[in-house]
Amino acid sequence: MKALTFPKSHRLLKPSDYSKVFDGVQLKVPHRNFLILAAPNNLGHARVGLIFSKKNLKLAVQRNRIKRQVRETFRNKQDLLALDIIVLGRQGLAQLENPAVHSALDDIWRRVKKQFNKQLEKTYRKSTSEGSDATSRGTD
C-alpha cells in the first residue's frame, strides 16, 4: 500500500509557484464555498496551495480547520494528475461542519480530475486530427 504522506514537494511554497498558476489557469472549478484554479506542471504529481482570507474566515481557528480539511482530502487523493492547484476560500465556509467540508472537497477533487481528463482528451483528439490532416494532404 502506498504511503499517504504530504511532503513539501506536494505543496506550492513560493510566490512564483502561485503566480504560475494565476497567470496560466487552465482549469477553474467553482463551488459555493471554494474556487479551484489549476494549471499543469511537469513534476509528475499534483501540488496544492491554499488561500483563505480573513475577510471570508474571520478567526484563525476557522482558517486552520478548513486548511487541515483541504490538506487531508488532498493527501488522500494521490491519484490527481500533474497539476498545480490553488484552493481559494469563499464566504460561508465558517458555518460548515467538518463532514460537509469533507464531502464538498471530495466532490471538488472528483470534478477537477474529470475536467482535467476531459481537457487532455480534447487536446489529444485535436493533435491527432491535425496530424492526420497533414498526412492526408501530403499524399496527394
Salt bridges, closest charged atoms under 4 A:
ASP17 OD2 - ARG47 NH1 3.78
GLU72 OE2 - ARG75 NH2 2.70
ASP79 OD2 - LYS113 NZ 2.88
ASP84 OD1 - ARG47 NE 2.85
ASP106 OD2 - HIS102 NE2 3.54
ASP107 OD1 - ARG110 NH2 2.44
ASP107 OD2 - ARG111 NH1 3.79
GLU121 OE2 - ARG125 NH2 3.29
